[in-house]
Amino acid sequence: GGGAGLLTGPLFLSAGLRGESYIATVAVAAVAMHLGRLAAYGVGGLVDGTTLLRAAVLAVAILAGNALGAKLRHHVDAKLSTRMELATLTLAVIGSLVGLA
């Protein structure tokens, strides 16, 4: 695992990214980090067929969730969207501090 999202989320928000630009930037950064991590684990012999299958299932679930979120996002105004983004980051930090993540 890792906590990069807890660091990059506030960084991208402080850079002025909001709404779809924020989400797209976070998504691209996450994909880059995960691909790098997967490659490093593969080189180290820690990735096998089962791991790749699980990763593929999770990737499909994430893409489906993102597609649903993109459709629902147009029903939420920018101010509420920013509040939801900050609330999600806050819950992630709290979850990490109490050992949930």
URVENVEN-V448381 format. One line per field, one symbol per residue. ss: DSSP state (H for helix, E for strand, - for the rest). psi: psi as a letter, one per 30 degrees, with the letter a starting at -180 (. if undefined). A space follows every 10 residues. Layout:
# URVENVEN-V448381
ss: ???
psi: ???
This chain:
# URVENVEN-V448381
ss: ---HHHHHHH HHHH----HH HHHHHHHHHH HHHHHHHHHH HHH-----HH HHHHHHHHHH HHHHHHHHHH HHH----HHH HHHHHHHHHH HHHHHHH--- -
psi: algeefeeee eeeffgklbe eeeeeeeeee eeeeeeeeee eeeggfkaee eeeeeeeeee eeeeeeeeee efefgkleee eeeeeeeeee eeeeeeeggf .
